[in-house]
Amino acid sequence: MLLSIETTMPNQTDSLSRRSFARRALGAAAAGLPVARAQSPNNKVVLGLIGAGGRGSQLGANFATIENTEFKYVCEVNAARGAELMRKLEEIRGKAPERVTDMRRVFDDKDVDGVVIATPEHWHALATVWACQAGKDVYVEKNPSLAIWEGRKMIEAARKYKRVVQVGFQNRSGPYAATARAYIASGKLGKVQLVKVYNMLPGPTEVKRQPDASPPKDVDWDLFLGPAPERPFNPGRLRGWANFWDYGGGTLSGDASHQFDLIRMVLGDPPGPKAVSTSGGRYAFNDNAEIPDTEIVTFEFPEMVMTCENTTFTPFMVKSNREERMGSKWPFWPQNGERIEIYGTRQMMYLGRHGIGWQVLEAGGKLVAQDKGYFPDKWHQPNFVDCIRTRKRPNADIEQSHHSANLVHLGNISYRVGCKKLHFDSASERFIDSEEANRFLKPAYRKNYRIPDSV
């Protein structure tokens, strides 16, 4: 008989809303954080949006529809971006936010309760630390850090200043993630010994070399660079920042980080791997991009191996569509480019991010259990607002999110030192056998944009 979580637990799912079920299943516990100005559900939560690009605009619209919230600021270094979002926010709340260029203007305003950080990745850590120091709660997009050292400083800042720091790993707010974790913990899969993570995307796109130039009048290039190395303005770096190590970790960071965090959660958030090795390269084009279009990573845990196949040359592999994420349709797993396969000694599980859910198979292709999900933004952003008021730890708290982000950093560091196998000490967060690799643990910051050793 097929076990379907939604049909075999009627009392639980009928009596609880999906949002309430997610909260209870994930066990968010009070963290002793200080009472905020917006402590009552009747008090308005005032936010600042930092970064009005694609994801920033989505988040702005999502947060603005949450009852009793308001964006006082939209911060964006490119004056040409965010105009549509500003109009939408005014339509939703009847009041237009103020447009600013420097995020420090937002941090200085005592009316602001929290900030939503959706900048390029190289800004995430410093912006989070500055916000915590200013007494603001933080929702920061994935990948939360550019390097392992940065993530540790983000945790220290959150704890020292008693701030809520939620990362945009929204799968942690999905009820399907909680039920997958419960199924694995039940032992029905058997002992999990192999996990295969897929992040196989269409593409690649050629990144053409462009000459350096003077920055446009509507772009503050210094603020765009922020903590990143000093470089002359280049339109390719502004629009295609995700192709360069100065600003991000490539598609392993921009996409596969979701799968890494989801698999860590459903496996009970295990400690980090003891070794990592990566192979791959940029094979499709001899162009200006630094990130690989083929990157195969192997993580060695004490009693398990996990692989990640990260590609951008695979148009026949697809991301899940709207009907699969928000409806009842299951993907065709073999060509789903963002699936996770979990192999136990008795059964195997297909696990899909962003609302897909999970299915369990036995020998002969027999489907024995499943739970269909729904895109988890509808729980994840409200969870942050709830935590601003209640002072509870959020579902995707910075600490576990940091450990998930580290998988991205480990895979990329192995690639950047020449595809070498590296041994890693998770306790000290340093490589045991490679000072060359340890040099990638902390970025080199520009003056005036540095995270201090003591936050």
Phi, psi and omega per residue, in radians:
M1 nan 2.293 -3.135
L2 -1.244 2.213 3.064
L3 -1.576 2.015 3.050
S4 -1.995 2.117 -3.062
I5 -0.991 -0.667 -3.068
E6 -1.307 -0.379 -3.097
T7 -1.821 -0.324 -3.103
T8 -1.797 0.013 3.055
M9 -2.206 0.982 -3.015
P10 -1.094 -0.681 -3.103
N11 -1.078 -0.727 -3.094
Q12 -1.241 -0.862 -3.055
T13 -1.341 -0.428 3.091
D14 -1.295 -0.605 -3.047
S15 -1.513 -0.296 -3.126
L16 -2.039 2.454 2.963
S17 -1.200 2.791 3.116
R18 -1.046 -0.634 -3.135
R19 -1.178 -0.770 3.122
S20 -1.127 -0.716 3.122
F21 -1.057 -0.718 3.134
A22 -1.088 -0.743 -3.116
R23 -1.086 -0.815 -3.086
R24 -1.203 -0.732 -3.116
A25 -1.129 -0.622 -3.116
L26 -1.458 -0.232 3.017
G27 1.103 0.776 3.107
A28 -1.127 2.157 -3.056
A29 -1.942 2.603 3.102
A30 -1.067 2.452 -3.036
A31 -1.999 0.183 3.119
G32 1.177 0.526 -3.137
L33 -1.384 2.709 -3.090
P34 -1.183 2.655 3.139
V35 -1.178 2.292 -3.123
A36 -1.643 2.895 3.100
R37 -1.041 -0.610 -3.104
A38 -1.610 0.774 -3.021
Q39 -1.237 -0.484 -3.099
S40 -1.658 2.491 3.063
P41 -1.011 -0.376 3.141
N42 -1.448 -0.218 3.129
N43 -1.490 2.424 3.133
K44 -1.246 2.377 3.028
V45 -1.650 2.097 -3.104
V46 -1.756 2.218 -3.031
L47 -2.127 2.783 2.943
G48 -2.168 2.307 3.096
L49 -1.711 2.198 -3.123
I50 -2.033 1.825 -3.066
G51 1.841 1.862 -3.039
A52 -1.952 0.632 3.050
G53 -1.374 -2.685 -3.072
G54 -1.056 -1.003 -3.129
R55 -1.207 -0.652 3.099
G56 -1.038 -0.712 3.122
S57 -1.166 -0.673 3.069
Q58 -1.076 -0.814 -3.137
L59 -1.109 -0.731 3.118
G60 -0.995 -0.802 3.132
A61 -1.140 -0.708 -3.138
N62 -1.101 -0.869 -3.108
F63 -1.132 -0.641 -3.087
A64 -1.127 -0.421 3.141
T65 -1.492 -0.121 3.086
I66 -1.317 2.314 -3.054
E67 -0.990 2.363 3.045
N68 1.118 0.675 2.992
T69 -2.108 2.742 -3.140
E70 -2.658 2.379 2.993
F71 -1.597 2.045 3.075
K72 -1.503 -0.491 -3.083
Y73 -2.369 2.569 2.834
V74 -2.135 2.094 -3.104
C75 -1.906 2.199 -3.111
E76 -2.695 2.273 -3.098
V77 -1.348 -0.248 -3.140
N78 -1.898 1.871 -3.042
A79 -1.101 -0.327 -3.124
A80 -1.393 -0.176 -3.074
R81 -1.803 2.619 2.992
G82 1.613 -0.047 -3.096
A83 -1.086 -0.746 3.135
E84 -1.120 -0.702 3.109
L85 -1.090 -0.741 3.136
M86 -1.013 -0.735 3.113
R87 -1.127 -0.719 -3.130
K88 -1.146 -0.744 3.126
L89 -1.097 -0.654 3.104
E90 -1.177 -0.650 3.104
E91 -1.119 -0.734 -3.072
I92 -1.218 -0.785 -3.013
R93 -1.892 -0.093 3.120
G94 1.304 0.243 -3.105
K95 -2.630 2.256 -3.118
A96 -1.461 2.391 3.046
P97 -1.256 2.889 3.081
E98 -1.487 2.406 3.133
R99 -1.631 2.176 3.098
V100 -2.296 2.840 -3.126
T101 -1.815 -0.636 -3.061
D102 -1.784 2.115 -3.095
M103 -1.076 -0.394 -3.129
R104 -1.133 -0.398 3.016
R105 -1.087 -0.687 -3.141
V106 -1.202 -0.787 -3.102
F107 -1.109 -0.513 -3.090
D108 -1.346 -0.236 -3.064
D109 -1.502 2.041 -3.086
K110 -1.219 -0.269 3.108
D111 -1.305 -0.336 -3.047
V112 -1.434 2.175 3.120
D113 -1.500 -0.671 -3.062
G114 -2.678 2.851 3.122
V115 -2.218 2.618 3.080
V116 -1.963 1.973 -3.033
I117 -1.771 1.950 -3.131
A118 -2.278 0.702 3.089
T119 -1.388 3.060 2.860
P120 -0.985 2.744 -2.940
E121 -1.088 -0.513 -3.059
H122 -1.167 -0.264 3.122
W123 -1.639 -0.257 -2.955
H124 -1.005 -0.856 -3.030
A125 -1.197 -0.871 -3.105
L126 -1.100 -0.748 3.127
A127 -1.083 -0.673 3.116
T128 -1.150 -0.782 3.129
V129 -1.094 -0.817 3.112
W130 -1.024 -0.755 -3.117
A131 -1.121 -0.770 3.116
C132 -1.069 -0.768 3.130
Q133 -1.079 -0.505 3.125
A134 -1.524 0.042 3.116
G135 1.429 0.392 3.140
K136 -1.793 2.476 2.951
D137 -1.366 2.759 -2.928
V138 -2.346 2.287 2.839
Y139 -1.936 2.002 -3.077
V140 -2.097 2.341 -3.102
E141 -1.226 2.829 3.032
K142 -1.307 2.814 -0.340
N143 -1.239 2.371 -2.952
P144 -1.126 -0.365 -3.073
S145 -2.436 2.854 3.067
L146 -1.688 -0.289 -3.091
A147 -2.722 2.830 -3.050
I148 -1.098 -0.752 -3.129
W149 -1.041 -0.679 3.141
E150 -1.055 -0.772 -3.137
G151 -1.049 -0.684 3.107
R152 -1.118 -0.681 3.116
K153 -1.174 -0.588 3.101
M154 -1.126 -0.724 3.083
I155 -1.092 -0.809 -3.123
E156 -1.050 -0.715 3.140
A157 -1.174 -0.743 3.136
A158 -1.060 -0.742 -3.095
R159 -1.313 -0.729 -3.095
K160 -1.111 -0.747 -3.075
Y161 -1.704 0.111 3.053
K162 0.941 0.943 -3.112
R163 -1.899 2.603 2.942
V164 -1.359 2.145 3.059
V165 -2.232 1.843 3.134
Q166 -1.808 2.301 3.102
V167 -1.707 2.610 -3.121
G168 -1.319 0.737 2.961
F169 -1.634 1.334 -2.932
Q170 -1.224 -0.249 3.096
N171 -1.048 -0.444 3.141
R172 -1.185 -0.226 3.065
S173 -1.744 0.027 -3.122
G174 -1.507 2.221 3.093
P175 -0.987 -0.555 3.121
Y176 -1.095 -0.544 3.097
A177 -1.206 -0.694 3.113
A178 -1.158 -0.692 -3.141
T179 -1.259 -0.589 3.053
A180 -1.092 -0.761 3.113
R181 -1.080 -0.724 -3.140
A182 -1.143 -0.679 -3.140
Y183 -1.138 -0.774 3.133
I184 -1.132 -0.724 -3.141
A185 -1.132 -0.424 3.128
S186 -1.193 -0.300 3.134
G187 1.548 0.039 -3.072
K188 -1.168 -0.542 3.077
L189 -1.236 -0.349 -2.953
G190 1.545 -2.858 3.124
K191 -1.363 2.166 3.133
V192 -1.376 2.104 -3.089
Q193 -2.109 -0.261 -3.120
L194 -2.544 2.314 3.041
V195 -2.235 2.333 3.067
K196 -2.040 2.042 3.105
V197 -1.775 2.305 3.122
Y198 -2.002 2.387 2.974
N199 -2.487 1.215 -3.022
M200 -1.856 1.908 -2.948
L201 -1.965 2.757 3.045
P202 -1.159 2.959 3.128
G203 2.153 -2.679 -0.076
P204 -1.477 3.052 3.056
T205 -1.908 2.312 3.120
E206 -1.201 2.303 3.110
V207 -1.768 1.693 -3.036
K208 -1.290 2.502 3.078
R209 -1.225 2.313 3.123
Q210 -2.206 2.555 -3.126
P211 -1.266 2.610 3.013
D212 -1.116 2.718 -3.077
A213 -2.696 3.105 3.009
S214 -1.373 2.426 -3.128
P215 -1.149 2.545 3.068
P216 -1.047 2.743 -3.110
K217 -1.127 -0.450 -3.089
D218 -1.632 0.209 3.110
V219 -2.151 2.193 3.029
D220 -1.592 1.656 -3.028
W221 -1.172 -0.625 3.123
D222 -1.089 -0.745 3.135
L223 -1.263 -0.538 3.034
F224 -1.094 -0.841 -3.135
L225 -1.103 -0.772 3.136
G226 0.873 -2.106 -3.114
P227 -1.311 -0.178 -3.083
A228 -1.250 2.823 -3.122
P229 -1.016 2.603 3.103
E230 -1.134 2.180 3.088
R231 -2.545 2.607 3.060
P232 -1.151 2.718 3.134
F233 -1.058 2.391 3.049
N234 -2.505 2.185 -3.091
P235 -1.061 -0.504 3.107
G236 -1.167 -0.603 3.111
R237 -1.321 -0.591 3.130
L238 -1.182 -0.874 -3.080
R239 -1.468 -0.502 -3.084
G240 -2.017 0.705 -3.040
W241 -0.997 -0.509 -3.076
A242 -1.192 -0.141 3.123
N243 -1.569 0.022 -3.017
F244 -2.242 2.391 -3.088
W245 -1.091 -0.436 3.121
D246 -1.025 -0.497 -2.941
Y247 -2.096 -0.208 -3.105
G248 -2.971 3.140 -3.093
G249 -1.911 0.419 3.109
G250 1.261 -2.834 -3.108
T251 -1.266 -0.361 3.031
L252 -1.088 -0.656 3.135
S253 -1.449 -0.815 -3.026
G254 -1.305 -0.308 -3.087
D255 -2.321 -0.976 -3.049
A256 -1.130 -0.338 3.105
S257 -1.012 -0.564 3.087
H258 -1.086 -0.800 3.137
Q259 -1.150 -0.683 3.113
F260 -1.049 -0.779 -3.122
D261 -1.195 -0.700 3.138
L262 -1.108 -0.779 -3.116
I263 -1.187 -0.641 3.072
R264 -1.069 -0.746 -3.122
M265 -1.095 -0.867 -3.047
V266 -1.224 -0.373 3.062
L267 -1.543 0.100 3.101
G268 1.523 0.396 3.116
D269 0.955 1.117 3.137
P270 -1.207 2.795 3.034
P271 -1.056 2.916 -3.083
G272 -1.181 2.942 -3.126
P273 -1.263 2.797 3.098
K274 -1.613 -0.288 3.131
A275 -2.708 2.708 3.122
V276 -2.516 2.518 3.033
S277 -2.529 2.448 -3.069
T278 -2.284 2.501 3.003
S279 -2.313 2.740 3.117
G280 2.539 -2.875 -3.129
G281 2.994 -3.126 3.043
R282 -1.824 1.812 -2.956
Y283 -1.842 -0.476 -2.993
A284 -1.253 -0.688 -3.092
F285 -2.343 2.531 2.935
N286 -1.649 1.353 -2.952
D287 -2.154 -2.756 -3.004
N288 -1.617 -0.106 -3.116
A289 -1.294 2.550 3.135
E290 -1.735 -0.397 -3.056
I291 -1.402 2.631 3.116
P292 -1.327 2.682 2.981
D293 -1.684 -0.126 3.048
T294 -2.399 2.114 -3.085
E295 -2.534 1.926 -3.124
I296 -1.929 2.054 -3.044
V297 -1.998 2.394 3.046
T298 -2.109 2.145 3.088
F299 -1.862 2.268 3.106
E300 -1.840 2.002 3.042
F301 -1.747 2.914 -3.101
P302 -0.932 -0.681 -3.094
E303 -2.325 0.470 -3.072
M304 -2.800 2.623 3.000
V305 -2.050 2.402 3.066
M306 -2.222 2.336 3.086
T307 -2.027 2.735 3.009
C308 -2.363 2.184 3.078
E309 -1.840 1.870 -3.011
N310 -2.027 1.960 -3.057
T311 -2.392 2.761 3.023
T312 -2.310 0.442 3.139
F313 -2.078 0.370 -2.891
T314 -2.121 1.343 -3.103
P315 -1.164 -0.291 3.127
F316 -1.444 -0.169 3.013
M317 -1.678 2.441 -2.997
V318 -2.260 2.612 2.925
K319 -1.355 2.731 3.135
S320 -1.131 2.499 -3.123
N321 -1.596 3.100 -3.064
R322 -1.048 -0.727 -3.125
E323 -1.117 -0.601 3.120
E324 -1.310 -0.608 -3.115
R325 -1.449 -0.555 -3.033
M326 -2.134 0.046 -3.140
G327 -2.173 -2.720 -3.046
S328 -1.781 0.008 -3.063
K329 -1.412 2.363 3.027
W330 -1.579 2.596 3.096
P331 -1.308 2.849 2.917
F332 -1.435 1.753 -2.931
W333 -0.949 -0.748 -3.068
P334 -1.044 -0.442 3.134
Q335 -1.973 0.262 3.025
N336 -1.449 2.017 -2.986
G337 -1.397 0.009 -3.102
E338 -2.228 0.387 -3.086
R339 -1.400 2.864 2.985
I340 -2.167 2.361 3.066
E341 -1.993 2.157 -3.097
I342 -1.998 2.053 -3.052
Y343 -1.864 1.985 3.015
G344 -1.755 3.125 -3.134
T345 -1.390 -0.167 3.114
R346 -2.057 -0.689 -3.043
Q347 -2.472 2.948 3.024
M348 -2.227 2.618 -3.108
M349 -2.111 2.296 2.863
Y350 -1.564 2.258 -3.132
L351 -2.227 2.228 -3.129
G352 -2.031 2.427 -3.115
R353 -1.419 3.005 2.957
H354 0.963 0.678 3.017
G355 1.736 -0.009 -3.133
I356 -1.169 -0.825 -3.092
G357 1.728 -2.757 -3.059
W358 -2.561 2.688 3.071
Q359 -2.393 2.496 -3.119
V360 -2.024 2.324 -3.136
L361 -2.077 2.584 2.977
E362 -1.946 -3.070 3.125
A363 -0.962 2.521 3.133
G364 1.421 0.159 3.132
G365 1.315 0.318 -3.110
K366 -1.298 2.156 3.099
L367 -1.455 2.119 -3.023
V368 -2.050 -0.286 3.131
A369 -2.810 2.653 3.110
Q370 -2.863 2.797 2.981
D371 -2.590 1.970 3.131
K372 -1.390 2.361 -3.068
G373 -1.782 -2.929 3.066
Y374 -2.616 2.559 -3.067
F375 -0.919 2.168 -2.887
P376 -1.492 0.024 3.072
D377 -0.947 -0.586 -3.039
K378 -1.181 -0.280 3.021
W379 -1.818 -0.528 -2.934
H380 -1.285 -0.850 3.128
Q381 -1.179 -0.735 3.029
P382 -1.053 -0.544 3.097
N383 -1.063 -0.672 3.100
F384 -1.123 -0.798 3.132
V385 -1.109 -0.721 3.077
D386 -1.005 -0.735 -3.088
C387 -1.250 -0.496 3.020
I388 -1.043 -0.678 -3.102
R389 -1.413 -0.731 -3.014
T390 -1.582 -0.315 -3.081
R391 1.146 0.493 2.991
K392 -1.497 2.805 3.017
R393 -1.226 2.410 -3.128
P394 -1.345 2.911 -3.114
N395 -1.057 -0.710 3.134
A396 -1.903 1.060 3.135
D397 -1.035 2.648 -3.041
I398 -1.030 -0.504 -3.031
E399 -1.181 -0.933 3.105
Q400 -1.197 -0.563 3.104
S401 -1.107 -0.614 3.085
H402 -1.065 -0.769 -3.131
H403 -1.151 -0.585 3.065
S404 -1.203 -0.740 3.111
A405 -1.075 -0.560 -3.135
N406 -1.056 -0.528 3.112
L407 -1.100 -0.683 3.045
V408 -1.048 -0.877 -3.074
H409 -1.107 -0.708 -3.139
L410 -1.091 -0.801 -3.141
G411 -1.086 -0.756 -3.125
N412 -1.221 -0.641 3.119
I413 -1.128 -0.748 3.095
S414 -1.012 -0.729 3.105
Y415 -1.110 -0.768 -3.000
R416 -1.294 -0.329 3.073
V417 -1.654 0.267 3.062
G418 1.759 0.481 3.111
C419 1.035 0.839 3.124
K420 -1.716 2.640 3.002
K421 -1.339 2.272 -3.087
L422 -2.163 2.460 3.074
H423 -1.783 2.358 -2.964
F424 -2.190 2.369 3.055
D425 -1.730 1.857 -3.069
S426 -1.170 -0.474 -3.121
A427 -1.205 -0.822 -3.132
S428 -1.573 -0.217 -3.083
E429 0.976 0.847 3.071
R430 -2.416 2.730 3.069
F431 -1.431 2.443 -3.039
I432 -1.389 -0.601 -2.906
D433 -2.145 0.303 -3.055
S434 -2.672 1.800 3.033
E435 -1.220 -0.473 3.047
E436 -1.027 -0.773 3.117
A437 -1.214 -0.661 -3.131
N438 -1.091 -0.392 3.110
R439 -1.184 -0.291 3.113
F440 -1.597 0.032 -3.101
L441 -1.235 -0.488 -3.076
K442 -2.376 2.239 3.115
P443 -1.224 2.814 2.997
A444 -1.591 2.095 -3.039
Y445 -1.706 2.646 3.025
R446 -1.379 2.713 3.069
K447 -0.996 2.447 -3.131
N448 1.330 -0.017 3.117
Y449 -2.317 0.774 -3.046
R450 -1.955 2.413 2.958
I451 -1.426 2.154 -3.125
P452 -1.244 2.715 3.092
D453 -1.043 -0.618 3.070
S454 -1.939 1.873 -3.085
V455 -1.382 nan nan
